[in-house]
């Protein structure tokens, strides 16, 4: 089983949060790049999120999508239990990119997909879903620059949280993600980060990424 400690990690804030899901499917395709060549939908799983801060709410997630380049996972999207995953994927693939639908690019480059249902009973943490914060986990410099301007993506896109571009550094922030799929174990630890001044967006920094090396 592959153990992953750092990855391009996306977190859905609310049910059917199309901006995050659309962004995760389109980011990286600028300049004829192909950021991944297949993806796997993981249903009824448990992404356990542990936050060492009482005033930050990020609920556990119960669906996921793993994107691969070759055999290696390069992007992970974790999704809420009640989101309509199939519909969200359909909307993401039907978004327009470079004057065509994104699904046409996927077909051109034979970007395939698979589905696995782990059938796990949902595990919940103590966070308040009504106060969930928008999370932009960060693992690289170029993405961090864009996130601090509000964007969800490294490429130019309309997707982001632009409520405030004023951020405070949190040197003692600790957030852990733990997800076991059928073939991977994701253990992503964040040990500092940034939060905007109105407390609606947080950018935790992955401990084992290029940002801390």
C-alpha positions as semicolon CSV with decimal commas, in nm:
position;residue;x (nm);y (nm);z (nm)
1;X;0,000;0,000;0,000
2;X;0,135;0,342;-0,097
3;X;0,180;0,587;0,191
4;X;0,144;0,952;0,087
5;X;0,260;1,239;0,311
6;X;0,226;1,532;0,071
7;X;-0,004;1,587;-0,228
8;X;-0,209;1,851;-0,409
9;X;-0,494;1,835;-0,156
10;X;-0,842;1,983;-0,210
11;X;-1,116;1,999;0,055
12;X;-1,483;2,049;-0,021
13;X;-1,630;2,297;0,225
14;X;-2,003;2,249;0,175
15;X;-2,238;2,008;0,000
16;X;-2,191;2,012;-0,379
17;X;-1,925;2,285;-0,365
18;X;-1,887;2,303;-0,742
19;X;-1,610;2,566;-0,740
20;X;-1,371;2,338;-0,552
21;X;-1,463;2,029;-0,755
22;X;-1,450;2,216;-1,088
23;X;-1,114;2,362;-0,991
24;X;-0,966;2,024;-0,899
25;X;-1,062;1,883;-1,239
26;X;-0,927;2,173;-1,446
27;X;-0,619;2,302;-1,261
28;X;-0,293;2,222;-1,438
29;X;-0,418;2,203;-1,797
30;X;-0,288;2,545;-1,903
31;X;-0,016;2,557;-2,171
32;X;-0,101;2,208;-2,299
33;X;-0,001;2,044;-1,973
34;X;-0,161;1,715;-1,870
35;X;-0,146;1,708;-1,488
36;X;-0,287;1,355;-1,451
37;X;-0,390;1,066;-1,673
38;X;-0,660;0,895;-1,467
39;X;-0,868;0,936;-1,155
40;X;-1,041;0,711;-0,905
41;X;-1,367;0,792;-0,727
42;X;-1,368;0,655;-0,372
43;X;-1,716;0,639;-0,221
44;X;-1,818;0,579;0,141
45;X;-1,472;0,624;0,290
46;X;-1,354;0,815;0,596
47;X;-1,112;1,104;0,571
48;X;-1,042;1,182;0,936
49;X;-0,947;1,546;0,994
50;X;-0,793;1,638;1,328
51;X;-0,757;2,008;1,412
52;X;-0,573;2,134;1,718
53;X;-0,770;2,458;1,734
54;X;-1,116;2,496;1,886
55;X;-1,223;2,786;1,664
56;X;-1,144;2,616;1,329
57;X;-1,409;2,382;1,192
58;X;-1,328;2,125;0,921
59;X;-1,558;1,824;0,925
60;X;-1,454;1,472;0,828
61;X;-1,516;1,385;0,464
62;X;-1,675;1,065;0,335
63;X;-1,603;1,055;-0,038
64;X;-1,283;1,123;-0,229
65;X;-1,127;1,143;-0,573
66;X;-0,764;1,040;-0,627
67;X;-0,592;1,169;-0,943
68;X;-0,291;0,979;-1,082
69;X;0,005;1,045;-1,308
70;X;0,117;0,701;-1,410
71;X;0,083;0,492;-1,097
72;X;0,147;0,777;-0,856
73;X;-0,128;0,978;-0,684
74;X;-0,072;1,348;-0,755
75;X;-0,397;1,511;-0,638
76;X;-0,654;1,427;-0,373
77;X;-1,001;1,578;-0,341
78;X;-1,200;1,496;-0,026
79;X;-1,578;1,541;-0,045
80;X;-1,869;1,565;0,196
81;X;-2,096;1,270;0,267
82;X;-2,412;1,424;0,122
83;X;-2,263;1,566;-0,196
84;X;-2,388;1,418;-0,523
85;X;-2,046;1,302;-0,640
86;X;-2,156;1,177;-0,982
87;X;-2,340;1,501;-1,060
88;X;-2,049;1,712;-0,940
89;X;-1,807;1,522;-1,167
90;X;-2,044;1,565;-1,462
91;X;-2,063;1,941;-1,401
92;X;-1,683;1,960;-1,371
93;X;-1,628;1,776;-1,699
94;X;-1,884;1,992;-1,879
95;X;-1,721;2,322;-1,781
96;X;-1,567;2,517;-2,066
97;X;-1,190;2,538;-2,098
98;X;-1,005;2,691;-2,396
99;X;-1,324;2,715;-2,601
100;X;-1,427;2,353;-2,556
101;X;-1,569;2,135;-2,284
102;X;-1,319;1,988;-2,041
103;X;-1,448;1,638;-2,110
104;X;-1,326;1,672;-2,470
105;X;-0,972;1,722;-2,339
106;X;-1,011;1,419;-2,113
107;X;-1,125;1,213;-2,411
108;X;-0,844;1,344;-2,632
109;X;-0,579;1,235;-2,383
110;X;-0,764;0,919;-2,273
111;X;-0,794;1,030;-1,911
112;X;-0,990;0,739;-1,767
113;X;-1,167;0,681;-1,438
114;X;-1,265;0,406;-1,200
115;X;-1,491;0,374;-0,895
116;X;-1,444;0,191;-0,568
117;X;-1,701;0,180;-0,288
118;X;-1,540;0,106;0,049
119;X;-1,879;0,078;0,218
120;X;-1,752;0,226;0,544
121;X;-1,981;0,363;0,811
122;X;-1,922;0,739;0,840
123;X;-1,705;0,864;1,126
124;X;-1,768;1,221;1,240
125;X;-1,548;1,463;1,432
126;X;-1,665;1,732;1,672
127;X;-1,655;2,021;1,427
128;X;-1,958;2,239;1,358
129;X;-2,066;2,197;0,995
130;X;-2,255;2,528;1,004
131;X;-1,926;2,707;1,079
132;X;-1,705;2,515;0,835
133;X;-1,407;2,713;0,711
134;X;-1,288;2,713;0,349
135;X;-0,960;2,516;0,334
136;X;-0,679;2,552;0,083
137;X;-0,411;2,301;0,178
138;X;-0,084;2,407;0,015
139;X;0,221;2,204;-0,091
140;X;0,414;2,435;-0,330
141;X;0,517;2,799;-0,371
142;X;0,335;2,892;-0,691
143;X;0,008;2,766;-0,549
144;X;0,064;2,955;-0,224
145;X;0,114;3,284;-0,411
146;X;-0,219;3,238;-0,588
147;X;-0,402;3,119;-0,276
148;X;-0,297;3,429;-0,084
149;X;-0,467;3,629;-0,360
150;X;-0,785;3,423;-0,317
151;X;-0,755;3,166;-0,594
152;X;-0,820;2,794;-0,545
153;X;-0,598;2,708;-0,842
154;X;-0,238;2,749;-0,950
155;X;-0,350;2,826;-1,308
156;X;-0,563;3,131;-1,380
157;X;-0,928;3,041;-1,319
158;X;-1,249;3,197;-1,186
159;X;-1,250;2,967;-0,883
160;X;-1,157;3,102;-0,543
161;X;-1,256;3,272;-0,221
162;X;-1,210;3,645;-0,268
163;X;-1,384;3,767;0,048
164;X;-1,055;3,901;0,186
165;X;-0,691;3,909;0,077
166;X;-0,559;4,002;0,421
167;X;-0,400;3,703;0,594
168;X;-0,246;3,635;0,933
169;X;0,028;3,375;0,978
170;X;-0,049;3,095;1,226
171;X;0,285;2,944;1,336
172;X;0,135;2,681;1,570
173;X;-0,150;2,558;1,350
174;X;-0,177;2,177;1,345
175;X;-0,416;1,997;1,109
176;X;-0,393;1,628;1,016
177;X;-0,570;1,444;0,733
178;X;-0,589;1,065;0,743
179;X;-0,752;0,861;0,465
180;X;-0,713;0,496;0,377
181;X;-0,841;0,388;0,036
182;X;-0,820;0,044;-0,123
183;X;-0,460;0,108;-0,239
184;X;-0,328;0,418;-0,058
185;X;-0,282;0,559;0,288
186;X;-0,283;0,939;0,298
187;X;-0,131;1,098;0,609
188;X;-0,107;1,470;0,544
189;X;0,017;1,687;0,830
190;X;0,006;2,067;0,835
191;X;0,207;2,252;1,101
192;X;0,151;2,620;1,020
193;X;-0,062;2,825;0,787
194;X;-0,248;3,145;0,708
195;X;-0,602;3,258;0,792
196;X;-0,782;3,557;0,646
197;X;-0,888;3,842;0,869
198;X;-1,259;3,753;0,855
199;X;-1,191;3,386;0,942
200;X;-1,359;3,239;0,632
201;X;-1,051;3,096;0,458
202;X;-0,751;2,905;0,590
203;X;-0,437;2,797;0,403
204;X;-0,255;2,527;0,603
205;X;0,100;2,441;0,493
206;X;0,188;2,075;0,441
207;X;0,475;1,971;0,669
208;X;0,633;1,726;0,422
209;X;0,610;1,944;0,111
210;X;0,854;2,161;-0,083
211;X;0,732;2,459;0,121
212;X;0,912;2,333;0,433
213;X;1,219;2,169;0,281
